[in-house]
Amino acid sequence: MDLNGIEVGSALVVVAHPDDGEFGAGGTIARMAAEGAEVTICVVSNGAMGSNDPDVARDVLIATREREQRAAAAAAGAKDVVFLGYEDGYLEDGNYIRRDIIREIRRLRPDVAIGPDPSTFFVDQRYLNHPDHRAVGLAFSAAVNPGATTVPLYRAELYDQGFGPHPLKAALLMTASNPDCYVDISAHMDTKIRALQAHVSQLGAYGGLGDRVREMAKLTAEKGATGTEYAEAFKAFFFEQRPSAQGEVKP
């Protein structure tokens, strides 16, 4: 997949919970995979807060959400899923989460990393962003810079264990408060919906899921003036880009 002149051969998608990646970047994951990129999804939490039913056992829910995430990733064409296992609902930006995200960037050495936008506190008058999303967004941002390339950070745990620095070519922030990069997912909407439908414990009772997801992607394409039927929006950083080449990014 070509992204603003960057050939994306591999990507790492970092999210707080199972299903976050499919909501925020499911079409982009599907497109990257369809165009030959190896995509890994890294889920920071264990998903244990994903049910309000007091009769659902914690260990059963964790196992269910892991199974659903693997099925969703497979539906989207992702190569692998990594679970960091931090406690759902209590995530905070800190050294352990930063270290673990840096490790995955250095281990996998992707061209592009995708994660939550830490600056998104709300979306219009309809959604207050989950604090776990913001916490992972902060940790992800710190892992991208300076963590991915700075040898002294967590040296004994990373560099001395063989996880050498890795400069990313680009980073994209999902659910961005100020998006400037729109990815055409028109050919991959059905795949995105199938991936979301794999999260049965979360979305099985959601009537009209496919229609709602299409509506949101259509509005995104219109807001970005993309000229495409459907799109996903991101705040983008292109680390190899010359200053003279900066500007609005289109599909």
C-alpha positions in Angstrom: 0.0 0.0 0.0 1.3 3.5 -0.9 0.8 6.1 1.8 1.8 9.5 0.8 4.7 8.1 -1.2 5.7 5.5 1.4 5.4 1.9 0.4 3.9 0.2 3.4 5.2 -3.4 3.7 4.4 -3.8 7.3 2.4 -2.1 10.0 1.8 -2.3 13.8 -1.6 -1.2 15.1 -1.6 -0.5 18.9 -5.0 -0.3 20.7 -6.4 -0.3 24.2 -9.1 -3.0 23.8 -10.2 -5.7 21.5 -12.4 -4.2 18.8 -10.7 -0.7 18.9 -8.5 -1.5 15.9 -11.5 -2.6 13.8 -13.5 0.5 14.7 -10.7 3.0 14.2 -8.7 1.5 11.4 -10.4 -1.7 10.2 -10.7 -0.6 6.6 -7.1 0.6 6.6 -5.9 -2.7 8.1 -7.9 -4.6 5.4 -6.5 -2.5 2.6 -3.0 -2.8 3.8 -3.3 -6.5 4.1 -5.0 -6.9 0.7 -2.2 -4.9 -0.9 0.5 -7.2 0.6 1.5 -5.6 3.9 2.0 -7.7 7.0 -0.2 -6.2 9.8 0.1 -7.0 13.5 -2.4 -5.8 16.1 -1.2 -5.1 19.6 -3.9 -5.0 22.3 -2.8 -3.4 25.5 -5.6 -4.5 27.9 -7.0 -7.9 28.7 -10.6 -6.9 27.8 -11.9 -7.9 31.3 -14.3 -4.9 31.5 -16.2 -5.8 28.4 -19.4 -6.9 30.0 -21.9 -5.5 32.5 -23.3 -8.9 33.2 -22.3 -9.9 36.8 -22.7 -13.5 36.0 -20.0 -13.5 33.3 -16.8 -15.0 34.8 -13.8 -12.8 34.4 -11.5 -15.5 33.0 -14.2 -16.6 30.5 -14.7 -13.0 29.2 -10.9 -12.5 28.8 -10.6 -15.7 26.8 -13.7 -14.8 24.8 -12.4 -11.4 23.8 -9.0 -12.7 22.9 -10.6 -15.4 20.7 -12.9 -12.7 19.1 -9.9 -10.4 18.5 -8.0 -13.2 16.7 -11.0 -13.9 14.6 -11.5 -10.2 13.7 -7.8 -9.9 12.8 -8.0 -12.9 10.6 -11.1 -11.5 8.9 -9.3 -8.3 8.2 -6.2 -10.0 6.9 -3.9 -9.2 9.8 -1.0 -11.5 10.2 -0.9 -11.7 14.1 -2.3 -10.3 17.3 -0.2 -9.5 20.4 -1.9 -9.2 23.9 0.0 -7.2 26.5 -2.4 -8.2 29.2 -2.7 -4.9 31.2 -5.9 -4.5 33.3 -8.8 -3.3 31.3 -10.3 0.0 32.6 -7.3 1.0 34.7 -4.8 1.8 32.0 -2.4 4.7 32.7 0.4 6.1 30.6 3.6 4.9 32.3 6.9 3.3 31.9 5.8 -0.3 31.7 3.3 0.2 28.9 5.7 2.5 27.1 8.4 -0.1 27.3 6.2 -2.9 26.0 5.0 -0.9 23.0 8.6 0.1 22.2 9.5 -3.5 22.4 6.9 -4.5 19.8 8.0 -1.6 17.5 11.6 -2.7 17.7 10.7 -6.4 17.5 8.5 -6.2 14.5 10.2 -3.2 12.8 7.1 -2.0 10.9 7.1 0.8 8.3 4.1 2.4 9.9 2.6 2.4 13.4 -1.0 3.2 14.1 -2.4 4.1 17.6 -5.0 6.2 19.4 -4.9 10.0 19.4 -4.2 11.0 23.0 -5.6 14.5 22.4 -9.1 13.3 21.7 -11.2 13.9 24.8 -14.6 13.9 23.1 -16.2 13.7 19.7 -18.8 16.4 19.0 -21.7 16.1 21.5 -22.0 12.3 21.2 -19.0 10.7 22.7 -16.6 11.1 25.6 -13.5 9.3 24.8 -12.6 6.3 27.1 -9.6 7.1 29.4 -7.9 3.9 28.4 -7.8 5.1 24.8 -6.2 8.4 25.9 -3.7 6.6 28.1 -2.6 4.2 25.4 -2.4 7.2 23.0 0.0 8.9 25.3 2.1 5.8 25.7 2.0 5.1 22.0 3.2 8.6 21.2 6.1 8.3 23.6 7.0 4.9 22.2 7.1 6.4 18.7 9.2 9.3 19.8 11.6 9.1 21.5 11.2 5.5 22.5 11.6 3.6 19.3 15.0 5.1 18.5 16.6 6.0 21.8 19.1 3.4 23.0 19.4 4.5 26.7 15.6 4.1 27.3 15.0 0.8 29.0 18.4 -0.3 27.8 18.7 -3.4 30.0 15.2 -4.6 29.1 15.3 -3.7 25.4 18.6 -2.9 23.6 20.7 -5.3 25.7 18.2 -8.0 25.0 18.5 -7.5 21.2 15.7 -5.0 20.6 17.7 -2.4 18.7 16.4 1.1 17.6 13.9 1.2 14.8 13.0 4.4 13.0 9.4 4.4 11.7 8.6 5.9 8.3 5.2 7.1 9.5 2.7 7.1 12.3 -1.1 7.5 12.2 -3.4 8.5 15.1 -6.9 7.0 15.1 -10.0 8.8 16.2 -8.0 12.0 15.6 -9.3 15.3 17.0 -7.7 17.1 14.0 -7.3 14.6 11.1 -5.3 15.4 8.1 -4.9 12.0 6.4 -7.8 10.2 4.8 -7.5 6.6 3.6 -9.9 5.3 0.9 -11.5 2.1 2.2 -14.3 1.9 -0.3 -13.2 -1.5 -1.6 -12.8 -2.8 2.0 -16.0 -1.8 3.8 -17.5 -5.3 3.8 -14.2 -6.6 5.3 -14.2 -4.0 8.0 -17.8 -4.9 8.9 -17.0 -8.7 8.9 -14.1 -8.0 11.2 -16.3 -6.0 13.6 -19.0 -8.7 13.6 -16.4 -11.1 15.0 -16.6 -9.3 18.3 -19.9 -11.0 19.2 -19.6 -10.4 22.9 -19.5 -6.6 22.3 -21.5 -6.1 19.1 -23.7 -9.2 18.7 -26.8 -7.3 19.9 -26.0 -4.2 17.9 -28.8 -4.0 15.3 -27.8 -2.3 12.1 -24.1 -2.4 12.8 -23.2 -2.6 9.1 -25.4 0.4 8.2 -24.0 2.5 11.0 -20.4 1.7 10.1 -21.0 2.6 6.5 -22.7 5.8 7.5 -19.8 6.9 9.6 -17.2 6.0 6.9 -19.3 7.9 4.3 -19.4 11.0 6.5 -15.7 10.8 7.1 -15.1 10.7 3.3 -17.3 13.7 2.8 -15.7 15.7 5.7 -12.3 15.0 4.2 -13.5 16.0 0.7 -11.8 12.8 -0.5 -14.0 12.2 -3.6 -14.3 8.5 -2.4 -17.3 6.6 -1.2 -15.8 5.6 2.2 -12.8 6.7 4.2 -11.0 6.5 7.6 -9.4 9.5 9.0 -6.1 9.9 10.9 -3.6 12.5 12.1 -0.5 11.6 10.2 3.2 12.0 10.8 5.7 11.3 7.9 9.2 11.2 9.4 11.1 11.0 6.1 9.1 13.8 4.5 10.9 17.0 3.4 9.4 20.2 4.8 8.6 21.4 1.3 6.4 18.4 0.8 4.1 19.0 3.8 0.5 19.5 3.2 -2.9 17.9 3.3 -2.8 14.2 2.5 -5.4 12.6 0.3 -5.9 8.9 -0.7 
